Amino acid sequence: MRKRLQNRISGNRLTLPVIAFYASVIWLACGLINHQWWIQFACFALSSYLMIELNNRNALIRIYSKMVSCAFLVLTVAACFMFSDIREPVAVLLVIATYIMLFRSYQDTNATGTVYYAFLCIGLASMSYVQMLYFLLPFWLMMLFFMQSMSVKTFWASVFGVLTPYWFAAAYFLYYADFSIPLAHFSGLFDFPNVLQLASLTMQQAIVLVFVTVLMMIGCVHFLNTSYNDKIRIRMMYYSFIFMGFLSLVFLLLQPHHYKLLMRMMIINTSPLIAHFIALTSTRITNVAFCTIVAIALIITGFNVWITL
């Protein structure tokens, strides 16, 4: 395979440090120090590290490449108008941890411990953002069809994992006989104020949504056309990304008021897909596409930084 610019960049050991430096500069430019976004930045840094672990532990790309984490960094800072949020980054950090543990349970119907901790993360994430509970059924379906780790034991392990943080919280609220906070928390599950009202999205949100959606589709088409080159286990992981990515898109279109969470979910699932495309193609057209993607990402990021300031 002839090495073009996209291949030289995606396989270079300096690419990740350079992109990490670039992402840090964007955070600083948007007001990391002035606004004291240290918790948000810590969640971003930890999420980036977990994306590296997700790629390294599962060999998502069959050649040496750090494009999965690089794509995550670039797409996340492109949506720099979400830097000030704090609940959603915590939830997304825990979602990435969930992926790491669920992928470890591949074809292991006795992996009760691994599944328990995976869904414990989902439970903790839902305490930060209750709408994460919408993803319980999709994660179960992912276990059943893609990870092939669903059994009676692992199902109940997942249920107990989700409930564990709520058991501890329930003890506190029972002791103080104050149920107003948990009632307000769970009422968010039934809050549908802007169903299909995409006009409620700002121009910044709409631009990033279109960009990430296009990248997800490019990555999906490429992977589905070339998946025979990957091992079955890796295929199942990418099918999980495709399933969860498009589901997040559907949820976002139905409930655009949850944009901040769902866009982050789309970025998590799009990053491996577009990274697979960039690292494992080498034609003149794909090289032009890579350069175009990079240019658009830089333009969108610059525009959003300018609007944010």
Secondary structure, 3 states (H helix, E strand, C coil): CCCCHHHHHHCCCCHHHHHHHHHHHHHHHHCHHHHCCHHHHHHHHHHHHHHHHHHHHHCCCCCCCCHHHHHHHHHHHHCHHHCCCCHHHHHHHHHHHHHHHHHHCCCCCCCHHHHHHHHHHHHHHHHHCHHHHHHHHHHHHHHHHHHCCCCHHHHHHHHHHHHHHHHHHHHHHHHHCCCHHHHHHHHHHHCCCCCCCHHHCCHHHHHHHHHHHHHHHHHHHHHHHHHHHCCHHHHHHHHHHHHHHHHHHHHHHHCHHHHHHHHHHHHHHHHHHHHHHHHCCCCHHHHHHHHHHHHHHHHHHHHHHHHHC
